[in-house]
Amino acid sequence: KPMEFSVRAIVFDGPEHYHKEINNPNFQIDENCMLIIRGCGPVGYPGAAEVVNMQPPDYLLKKGITSLPCLGDGRQSGTSESPSILNVSPEAAVGGGLAIIKNNDLIKVNLNNKRVDLIIDEEEIKTRFNNLKYSYPSNQTPWQEIARKYTG
């Protein structure tokens, strides 16, 4: 497997969004894509659930493509045959870099140098951060409120 590669970003806002949309043909997911899931870190998804386990859409699985590289601010259980870059910090829910990635952005990964770079110009990065309105679901329990208050 290559240690350096460029991929097209496919972005999901949480596991519910991933499960609902992974087979949506409008995403045009192919073997040159990276699945990105955000909103799954300790603030965005309290409790540190293992929700980053992702696989390609069904039409790629039928073609024998069983894994795609993954990037996320949460955890996954077990191992993956594809590169999985997890626990990205700061997480999207607190304004980390994952929050500004859009579908079809180019991502360059260099595993040897431990780098993941968003390939857009510096002005666009500034614009996206300045216009950032990323949010996470409201607290469902007092425990979520406590966790979010003291985490991050």
C-alpha positions in Angstrom: 0.0 0.0 0.0 1.3 3.4 -0.8 2.6 5.6 2.0 1.9 8.8 0.1 -1.2 9.5 -1.9 -3.8 12.1 -2.8 -7.5 11.5 -2.5 -10.9 13.3 -3.0 -12.7 14.0 0.3 -16.1 12.6 1.0 -17.4 14.2 4.2 -19.9 12.9 6.7 -21.1 14.8 9.8 -21.4 11.9 12.3 -22.2 8.2 12.0 -25.9 8.8 11.4 -25.1 10.9 8.3 -22.6 8.2 7.1 -25.1 5.4 7.4 -27.8 7.4 5.7 -25.7 8.6 2.8 -22.8 6.2 2.1 -24.7 4.6 -0.8 -25.9 7.9 -2.3 -24.7 7.9 -5.9 -24.5 11.8 -5.9 -21.3 11.5 -3.9 -19.7 9.6 -6.8 -17.4 7.7 -4.4 -14.7 5.7 -6.1 -11.4 4.1 -5.2 -9.7 7.5 -5.2 -11.7 8.9 -2.3 -11.1 9.2 1.4 -14.1 8.8 3.8 -14.0 11.6 6.4 -16.3 11.6 9.5 -16.4 14.5 11.8 -18.3 15.4 14.9 -17.3 12.1 16.6 -14.7 13.4 19.1 -15.2 13.8 22.9 -17.1 17.1 22.5 -19.0 16.3 19.3 -20.0 12.8 20.4 -19.6 12.5 24.2 -18.7 9.1 25.5 -15.9 8.3 23.0 -18.0 5.8 21.1 -16.3 3.8 18.4 -18.2 5.2 15.5 -15.5 5.8 12.8 -15.7 2.2 11.4 -16.5 2.9 7.7 -16.6 0.9 4.6 -17.1 1.8 0.9 -20.5 2.0 -0.6 -22.2 -1.2 -1.7 -21.4 -0.7 -5.4 -17.7 -0.6 -4.6 -17.9 -3.6 -2.3 -19.5 -5.6 -5.2 -16.5 -4.6 -7.4 -14.1 -6.0 -4.8 -13.0 -2.7 -3.3 -13.3 -3.5 0.4 -11.7 -0.5 2.0 -11.0 3.2 1.5 -8.8 5.4 3.6 -10.6 7.0 6.5 -10.0 10.2 8.5 -12.0 11.2 11.6 -12.0 12.9 14.9 -13.4 9.8 16.7 -12.5 6.2 17.4 -13.0 2.9 15.7 -12.8 -0.6 17.1 -10.5 -3.2 15.7 -8.3 -2.8 12.8 -8.7 -1.8 9.2 -6.9 -2.8 6.1 -7.0 0.8 4.8 -5.1 3.7 6.3 -7.3 5.0 9.2 -6.2 8.3 10.7 -8.3 8.8 13.9 -8.7 11.0 16.9 -7.8 14.0 14.8 -7.4 17.0 17.2 -8.6 19.6 17.7 -11.9 18.0 16.7 -14.4 19.5 14.3 -16.9 20.4 17.1 -14.4 22.9 18.6 -13.3 24.4 15.3 -10.6 22.0 14.3 -9.4 21.5 10.7 -11.9 18.8 9.9 -14.7 21.3 10.2 -13.6 23.2 7.1 -13.2 20.2 4.7 -15.8 20.0 2.0 -16.8 17.2 -0.3 -14.5 16.8 -3.3 -11.6 18.8 -1.7 -8.2 17.3 -2.5 -6.4 15.7 0.5 -2.7 14.7 0.4 -1.6 12.1 2.9 2.0 11.3 3.7 2.1 8.5 6.3 6.0 8.6 6.4 5.9 12.2 7.4 2.7 11.9 9.5 1.0 14.6 7.5 -2.5 15.1 6.1 -2.8 18.3 4.1 -5.9 20.0 2.6 -4.9 21.2 -0.9 -6.6 24.5 -1.2 -5.1 28.0 -1.2 -4.4 29.8 2.0 -7.0 32.5 1.4 -9.7 29.8 1.0 -8.6 28.2 4.3 -8.9 31.6 6.0 -12.3 32.2 4.5 -13.6 28.8 5.5 -12.4 29.3 9.1 -13.9 32.8 9.2 -17.2 31.6 8.0 -17.2 28.4 10.1 -20.6 27.7 11.7 -20.0 24.1 12.6 -22.2 22.8 15.4 -23.0 19.6 17.2 -26.2 18.1 18.4 -27.7 19.6 21.6 -27.1 17.9 24.9 -29.5 15.0 25.4 -28.6 14.3 29.0 -27.0 16.2 31.9 -24.0 13.8 31.5 -23.4 15.1 27.9 -23.5 18.7 29.2 -20.9 17.8 31.9 -18.7 15.9 29.4 -18.7 18.8 26.9 -18.1 21.4 29.6 -14.9 19.7 30.8 -13.6 18.1 27.7 -11.9 19.5 24.7 
